[in-house]
Amino acid sequence: MRADGRKPIVIGVDPDPDKRTALAWAADEADRRRLPLTLVYAQGEPVPGFRREGSPPSWEKWREELHTAGNDVLERAAAFVESRCPGVDTSTVLAEGHPAWVLAEHSHHATQVVVGSWHLGAVRELFGSAAVALPLAAHAACPVVVLREAEHTTQQPPYFVVGVDGSPRSAAAVDFAFEEASLRGAALRALYVWHTPLLGVLDEDAALGECRRLLSETVAGRTAAHPAVELHHEVVKGHPVQELTKASAHALGLVVGTRGRGGFSDMLLGSVSQGVLHHAHCPILMVPHKR
């Protein structure tokens, strides 16, 4: 948090200069919200193959080379932000440690944390040493934005999608979704996906009616705080991951709630959060429910 009390947008910087989608999103978000932007580049131990021919063998020299390379990454990222959003107050942090845990620590004093993710596949995303989005989203203290693809503006008016299930975590997601839609002058589509139980139900109409009631209760009152946001809400039948992924195809972003920080049950995200993280076609905004 800055001295003036403003919590920055935090972005995990990718060393590849060709992968600027997340950095551009974070810079634009900081500009929209009139917040500072913190660029974080986290370094762990050198990966196999890091040592170049002729480089000194000692760890101290490797560490020195890593720091030099890291500072170069941050300088280039800051120059990109300056050219894109010259009015944004930008700072840089070079840290040691796994990026997911470094960014999770920064989330305690951030408005949101932004990272990129590039279709690694389920196994590599879950267990690969470079995986960041999944553990970060499971442990962050603020919303996490995962950029797999750029925003879509293929439909007018542009809109966000928010998944609703009647729980406190989805209520937190709805609040954040209204805020984002209001900042963008976008509409909001609130979606409750009803998945038929394996053993079926005695009265499907009654079950769908209960879903509609929960959806209405969750969004009730929020339009007063954001009167300019055009709200559409609907209940659909199907698998939540499939329906939310389908809805994300033309959206500015897909907003979902997570359990937030906690014990062993929060080591990984729920199945729906994991599913959309792997399959959604737009930026994913994951909002923790702080218990």
C-alpha positions in Angstrom: 0.0 0.0 0.0 1.3 3.5 -0.9 1.7 6.2 1.7 -1.5 7.9 0.4 -3.4 4.7 1.2 -4.0 3.6 -2.3 -3.5 -0.1 -3.0 -1.8 -0.7 -6.3 -2.5 -3.0 -9.2 0.2 -5.6 -9.0 1.4 -7.4 -12.2 3.6 -10.4 -12.4 5.9 -9.5 -15.3 6.7 -12.2 -17.9 10.4 -12.1 -19.1 9.2 -12.7 -22.7 8.8 -9.2 -24.4 6.4 -10.7 -26.9 4.0 -11.6 -24.1 2.6 -8.2 -23.1 -1.2 -9.0 -22.9 -1.3 -9.1 -19.1 1.0 -6.1 -18.7 -1.2 -4.1 -21.1 -4.4 -5.1 -19.2 -2.8 -4.2 -15.9 -1.6 -0.8 -17.1 -5.0 0.0 -18.5 -6.7 -1.1 -15.3 -4.4 1.1 -13.2 -5.1 4.1 -15.5 -8.9 3.5 -15.3 -8.9 3.2 -11.6 -6.3 6.0 -11.1 -4.2 3.6 -9.0 -0.4 3.0 -8.9 1.0 0.0 -10.7 3.6 -2.3 -9.2 5.6 -4.5 -11.6 6.9 -7.6 -9.9 9.5 -10.0 -11.4 10.2 -13.0 -9.2 13.2 -15.2 -9.5 13.8 -18.7 -8.1 16.9 -20.8 -8.5 18.4 -21.1 -12.0 16.5 -23.6 -14.1 18.5 -26.4 -15.8 20.3 -25.0 -18.8 20.4 -21.5 -17.4 24.2 -21.4 -17.2 25.6 -20.1 -20.4 28.9 -21.2 -21.9 31.8 -19.3 -20.3 29.7 -18.1 -17.3 31.4 -18.4 -13.9 30.5 -21.6 -12.0 29.7 -20.1 -8.6 26.2 -19.5 -7.2 27.1 -15.9 -6.4 27.9 -15.2 -10.0 24.8 -16.9 -11.2 22.8 -14.9 -8.8 24.4 -11.7 -10.0 23.6 -12.6 -13.6 20.0 -13.4 -12.6 19.6 -10.0 -10.9 21.0 -8.2 -13.9 18.7 -10.0 -16.2 15.7 -9.4 -13.9 16.4 -5.7 -13.7 16.5 -5.6 -17.5 13.1 -7.3 -17.7 11.6 -4.8 -15.3 13.2 -1.8 -17.1 11.7 -3.0 -20.4 8.3 -3.6 -18.8 8.3 -0.2 -17.2 9.1 1.4 -20.6 6.2 -0.4 -22.1 3.8 0.9 -19.5 5.2 4.5 -19.9 4.5 4.4 -23.6 1.0 2.9 -23.2 -0.2 4.8 -20.1 2.2 7.7 -19.4 0.1 9.0 -16.5 0.4 5.8 -14.4 2.6 5.9 -11.3 4.8 2.8 -11.8 7.2 1.1 -9.5 9.2 -2.1 -9.8 10.1 -5.0 -7.5 12.7 -7.6 -8.1 12.1 -10.5 -5.7 13.5 -13.9 -5.0 11.2 -16.9 -4.7 8.5 -18.8 -6.6 6.4 -16.2 -8.5 3.1 -17.6 -7.1 4.1 -17.1 -3.5 5.8 -13.8 -4.1 2.7 -12.4 -5.8 0.4 -13.9 -3.0 2.4 -11.9 -0.5 1.9 -8.8 -2.5 -1.8 -9.5 -2.7 -2.2 -8.5 0.9 -1.6 -4.9 0.0 -3.0 -4.8 -3.6 -6.3 -4.0 -5.2 -5.8 -6.9 -7.6 -3.0 -9.1 -9.0 -2.7 -9.7 -12.7 -0.8 -12.6 -14.3 -0.6 -14.2 -17.8 -1.3 -17.8 -18.6 -0.7 -19.5 -21.9 -2.7 -22.7 -22.5 -0.2 -25.0 -20.6 -2.7 -27.9 -20.4 -4.2 -29.2 -17.2 -1.3 -31.4 -16.0 1.4 -28.8 -16.7 -0.7 -26.0 -15.1 -1.3 -28.0 -12.0 2.2 -29.5 -11.5 4.7 -27.6 -13.7 7.4 -25.6 -11.9 6.4 -22.5 -13.9 2.7 -22.7 -12.9 1.6 -19.5 -11.2 -2.1 -18.8 -11.8 -3.5 -21.8 -9.9 -1.7 -21.5 -6.6 -1.9 -17.7 -6.7 -5.6 -17.7 -7.2 -6.0 -20.2 -4.4 -4.1 -18.1 -1.8 -4.4 -14.5 -2.9 -6.0 -12.0 -0.5 -7.4 -9.9 -3.3 -8.9 -10.5 -6.8 -6.6 -12.2 -9.3 -6.9 -11.5 -13.0 -5.6 -14.3 -15.3 -5.0 -13.3 -18.9 -5.1 -16.2 -21.2 -6.4 -14.1 -24.1 -7.0 -10.4 -24.7 -10.4 -8.8 -24.1 -13.1 -9.4 -26.7 -15.2 -6.6 -28.0 -16.9 -8.6 -30.7 -20.4 -7.8 -29.5 -22.0 -4.5 -28.6 -22.5 -3.4 -26.0 -19.4 -5.1 -24.5 -20.2 -7.1 -21.4 -18.8 -9.1 -18.5 -20.1 -12.5 -17.3 -20.3 -13.4 -13.7 -21.0 -16.9 -12.3 -23.6 -17.0 -9.5 -24.4 -20.0 -7.3 -26.1 -18.3 -4.3 -23.0 -18.6 -2.0 -21.2 -15.8 -0.2 -18.2 -16.2 -2.6 -20.5 -15.6 -5.6 -21.9 -12.5 -3.9 -18.3 -11.1 -3.7 -17.8 -11.9 -7.3 -21.0 -10.1 -8.3 -19.9 -7.0 -6.4 -16.5 -7.0 -8.2 -18.2 -7.7 -11.6 -20.5 -4.7 -11.2 -17.5 -2.5 -10.3 -15.6 -3.7 -13.4 -18.6 -3.3 -15.7 -19.2 0.2 -14.4 -15.6 1.3 -15.0 -15.8 0.1 -18.6 -19.3 1.3 -19.5 -20.1 -2.3 -20.1 -23.2 -4.5 -19.5 -23.2 -7.4 -17.1 -24.6 -10.9 -17.6 -25.2 -12.8 -14.3 -25.4 -16.6 -15.0 -26.7 -19.3 -12.7 -25.9 -22.7 -14.1 -28.0 -25.6 -12.7 -26.4 -29.0 -13.0 -28.9 -31.8 -12.8 -28.0 -34.1 -9.9 -26.8 -37.7 -10.9 -30.0 -39.2 -9.3 -32.2 -36.5 -10.8 -34.9 -34.5 -8.9 -38.5 -35.0 -8.2 -39.6 -31.5 -9.4 -37.2 -29.9 -11.9 -39.4 -26.8 -12.3 -39.2 -26.2 -8.5 -35.4 -26.6 -8.6 -35.1 -24.1 -11.4 -37.4 -21.8 -9.6 -35.2 -21.9 -6.5 -32.2 -21.1 -8.7 -34.0 -18.1 -10.1 -34.8 -17.0 -6.5 -31.1 -17.3 -5.4 -29.9 -15.5 -8.5 -32.4 -12.6 -7.9 -31.4 -12.3 -4.3 -27.7 -12.2 -5.1 -28.0 -9.4 -7.6 -30.7 -7.5 -5.7 -29.7 -4.0 -4.6 -26.5 -3.8 -6.6 -28.1 -2.0 -9.5 -28.8 0.9 -7.2 -25.0 1.4 -6.6 -24.3 1.0 -10.3 -27.3 2.4 -12.2 -25.5 2.7 -15.5 -24.7 -1.0 -15.7 -27.2 -2.8 -17.9 -27.9 -6.1 -16.1 -29.1 -9.4 -17.6 -29.5 -12.5 -15.5 -30.5 -16.0 -16.4 -30.6 -19.6 -15.2 -29.3 -22.2 -17.7 -29.1 -26.0 -17.4 -25.8 -27.7 -18.0 -22.3 -28.2 -16.6 -21.0 -25.0 -14.9 -17.6 -25.1 -16.6 -19.0 -25.8 -20.0 -21.7 -23.1 -19.8 -19.4 -20.4 -18.3 -16.8 -21.2 -20.9 -19.4 -20.9 -23.6 -20.6 -17.6 -22.2 -17.0 -16.3 -22.1 -16.5 -16.5 -25.9 -17.5 -12.8 -26.5 -17.0 -11.3 -23.0 -14.7 -8.7 -21.7 -14.0 -11.0 -18.8 -15.5 -13.9 -16.8 -15.8 -13.2 -13.0 -16.0 -16.2 -10.6 -15.7 -16.5 -6.8 -13.2 -18.6 -4.9 -13.2 -19.8 -1.4 -10.4 -17.4 -0.5 -7.5 -18.1 1.9 -7.7 -20.9 4.5 -6.5 -24.3 5.4 -6.0 -27.5 3.5 -9.4 -27.2 1.7 -8.1 -24.1 0.0 -4.8 -25.6 -1.2 -6.5 -25.8 -4.6 -9.4 -24.1 -6.2 -12.8 -25.7 -6.6 -13.5 -27.7 -9.7 -15.4 -24.9 -11.5 -12.7 -22.3 -10.8 -10.0 -24.7 -12.1 -12.1 -25.6 -15.1 -12.7 -22.0 -16.3 -9.1 -21.2 -15.6 -8.1 -23.9 -18.2 -10.9 -23.3 -20.8 -12.3 -19.8 -20.7 -11.9 -17.6 -23.9 -11.4 -14.3 -22.1 -9.7 -12.8 -19.1 -10.7 -14.6 -15.9 -11.3 -12.5 -12.7 -11.2 -14.6 -9.6 -12.5 -13.0 -6.5 -11.8 -14.5 -3.0 -14.5 -14.6 -0.3 -12.8 -13.4 2.8 -14.1 -15.4 5.7 
